[in-house]
Amino acid sequence: MRANPENFADAEAFRNFHAKARFRATLTTLGVFVGGATIAAPSMGFESGKALLRAHKMLVFPAMVGTWCSSYFFWNRCIGWTHLERNKYLYAKNIRMLRNVQIRQ
């Protein structure tokens, strides 16, 4: 890492981890709510999942936000941008900053 910190201190990799996590969280949330509502609707006496979601608007919106936040955290922290990736990024970034200070002096 010390020899070539540009290969490790990459903000683009950080952005990619978060973009993937946002996309996966959105798909997970839609899958959970569309699939869950479709499966649960007949047993709850609704004709479709859409009718079930519309009937319980006050519960659906906070549940969707919570599901999205939870799945974003899972996809981002557990699968993608782990503490090891963050430490590598910060270490390389600090080496670059120190090298730039030494060059200027």
C-alpha positions as CSV (number, residue, x, y, z in Angstrom):
1,M,0.0,0.0,0.0
2,R,2.8,2.4,0.8
3,A,4.4,2.1,-2.6
4,N,1.2,2.9,-4.6
5,P,-1.6,4.3,-2.4
6,E,-3.5,5.4,-5.5
7,N,-4.6,1.9,-6.1
8,F,-6.2,1.7,-2.6
9,A,-7.5,5.2,-1.8
10,D,-10.2,5.2,-4.4
11,A,-13.3,7.2,-3.7
12,E,-14.9,5.6,-6.8
13,A,-14.9,2.2,-5.1
14,F,-16.6,3.8,-2.1
15,R,-19.3,5.3,-4.4
16,N,-19.7,1.9,-6.2
17,F,-20.3,0.0,-2.9
18,H,-23.0,2.5,-1.9
19,A,-24.6,2.6,-5.3
20,K,-24.8,-1.2,-5.3
21,A,-26.3,-1.2,-1.8
22,R,-28.9,1.3,-2.8
23,F,-30.0,-0.7,-5.8
24,R,-30.0,-4.0,-3.9
25,A,-32.0,-2.4,-1.1
26,T,-34.6,-1.0,-3.5
27,L,-35.0,-4.4,-5.2
28,T,-35.1,-6.2,-1.8
29,T,-37.8,-3.8,-0.5
30,L,-39.9,-4.1,-3.6
31,G,-39.6,-7.9,-3.6
32,V,-40.6,-8.2,0.0
33,F,-43.6,-5.9,-0.2
34,V,-44.9,-6.9,-3.6
35,G,-44.3,-10.6,-3.0
36,G,-45.5,-10.5,0.6
37,A,-48.6,-8.6,-0.2
38,T,-49.5,-10.9,-3.1
39,I,-49.1,-14.0,-0.9
40,A,-50.8,-12.5,2.1
41,A,-53.8,-10.8,0.4
42,P,-56.0,-13.9,-0.2
43,S,-55.6,-15.1,3.4
44,M,-56.5,-11.6,4.7
45,G,-59.6,-11.3,2.5
46,F,-58.3,-8.9,-0.1
47,E,-58.5,-9.5,-3.8
48,S,-54.9,-8.5,-4.6
49,G,-51.7,-7.4,-2.9
50,K,-52.3,-3.8,-4.2
51,A,-55.6,-3.6,-2.4
52,L,-54.0,-4.9,0.8
53,L,-51.2,-2.3,0.6
54,R,-53.8,0.5,-0.1
55,A,-55.9,-0.6,2.8
56,H,-53.1,-0.2,5.3
57,K,-51.3,2.9,4.0
58,M,-50.3,4.2,7.5
59,L,-48.5,0.9,8.2
60,V,-47.0,0.3,4.8
61,F,-45.0,3.5,4.3
62,P,-43.0,3.3,7.6
63,A,-42.5,-0.5,7.1
64,M,-41.2,0.1,3.6
65,V,-38.8,2.8,4.9
66,G,-37.6,0.6,7.7
67,T,-37.2,-2.4,5.3
68,W,-35.2,-0.3,2.9
69,C,-32.9,1.1,5.6
70,S,-32.3,-2.4,7.1
71,S,-31.6,-4.0,3.7
72,Y,-29.3,-1.0,2.8
73,F,-27.4,-1.5,6.0
74,F,-27.1,-5.3,5.3
75,W,-26.1,-4.9,1.7
76,N,-23.6,-2.1,2.4
77,R,-22.0,-3.2,5.7
78,C,-22.3,-6.9,5.7
79,I,-21.7,-7.6,2.0
80,G,-19.9,-4.6,0.5
81,W,-18.2,-1.8,2.4
82,T,-16.9,-3.7,5.5
83,H,-14.6,-2.3,8.2
84,L,-11.6,-3.8,6.4
85,E,-12.4,-2.0,3.2
86,R,-12.8,1.3,5.2
87,N,-9.6,0.8,7.0
88,K,-7.7,0.1,3.8
89,Y,-9.2,3.2,2.2
90,L,-8.4,5.5,5.2
91,Y,-4.8,4.1,5.5
92,A,-4.1,4.7,1.9
93,K,-5.7,8.2,2.0
94,N,-3.6,9.2,5.0
95,I,-0.4,7.9,3.2
96,R,-1.3,10.1,0.2
97,M,-1.9,13.1,2.4
98,L,1.4,12.6,4.2
99,R,3.3,12.1,0.9
100,N,1.7,15.3,-0.5
101,V,2.8,17.3,2.6
102,Q,6.4,15.9,2.3
103,I,6.5,16.9,-1.4
104,R,5.4,20.5,-0.7
105,Q,8.1,21.0,2.0
